Amino acid sequence: MDILEQISRGAEAILSPEELARKLGKNRPLRVKLGADPTKPDLTLGHAVVLQKLRQFQDLGHTAVLIVGDFTALIGDPSGKSSMRPELKKGEVEENAKTYIEQVYRILDPEKTEIRYNSEWLGKLNFEAILKLLRKLTVARMLERDDFSQRFKSNSPISLVEFVYPLAQAYDSVVVKADIELGGRDQLFNLLVGRQLQKDAGQEQQVVITVPLLIGLDGQQKMSKSLGNYIAFNDSARDVFGKVMSISDDLMWNYWTVLFHKSASELKALKNEHPMAVKKALARAVTAKLHHEEAAAYELRQFEKVFSKGQQPDEMTTLSWMTVADGRDAIPIVTILGKSGLFQSKKEARRMLRQGAVKVDGKKVTDDLVLERPGRSQVVRAGKRIFFKLVP
């Protein structure tokens, strides 16, 4: 497989293959740009798709230029959105950005990575410079974007600030002199604006490479921090494994294709196997990607122990009666569940109780149960995945 074929595998579009071949023929490392806005502290499995492509270029001897969009995050990327993003505070963005570097190095080679923060140049633009930048695109061109066009037709508000975002991201390419820029398919418009600004600046235009989007856990929309349908780099190995096992059988083919580049023939072979076995293999592969193979193998054993054999996991959270009871000798079970920290909310805990999904030492309990101080440790199970031990 030649280099161009390697790069093409897993890519959705390359603009253009001829330009890419010419750039690859240069006798120097290429500068391959990827931007990520720290709108939340977590990177997601969706980011892994494009980070893998960036790592591929590093392995071929090129330089990864990672733009941490600490300035563009203040604007908010409108790509694929049906409404305006909520405004972020500068302090929030700064806190989120602190975690990004450690996370990307789980995939990227630190020795071949150049980290830049776009506040370094965007934060210094005066109003005159911004006006000059705004002259580069027309409103008609902006409305060529599907998301803007749909919002305009439905009379949904479009802020002028959102129009600035593609220009700000594109200006990054001019500053870092990008040879190639990577992004998801929903970023195509923004990446092409980068080519235009580079041309206006007298630079050689970057090649644009897009990758497919990973669908979120809901099976409907792309994996997104703002939608909450994601697997985070910082999720525990157990949570990663469990979240993958929770997706639908139909959705797992998107994961095999987008994350692991399975060919049509490989997918056909997998579809001839039992769906549960294929999904376990996927959960193990994803967990190994974000953690390591030993952790993935361990979580597979734990999953089979709990779900196939009906046993308790080897490890679980321990909760002290003194921690939850505030000196009382009896306390409602819903309070104990709420204070475990293992539920999104007390409302979720109560819902599981009403559904009969909570057991104490293997016996179903109701939402009106008042639990007395135990004389020994008790195991509480909620649903399929939540276990904790309550000790005196």
Beta strands, then each sheet from edge to edge (+ up, - down):
strand 1: 13-15
strand 2: 31-36
strand 3: 63-68
strand 4: 113-117
strand 5: 180-184
strand 6: 207-211
strand 7: 317-320
strand 8: 330-332
strand 9: 358-360
strand 10: 363-364
strand 11: 370-372
strand 12: 378-382
strand 13: 386-391
sheet 1: 1+ 6- 5- 2- 3- 4-
sheet 2: 7+ 13+ 12- 9+ 10-
sheet 3: 8+ 11-
end
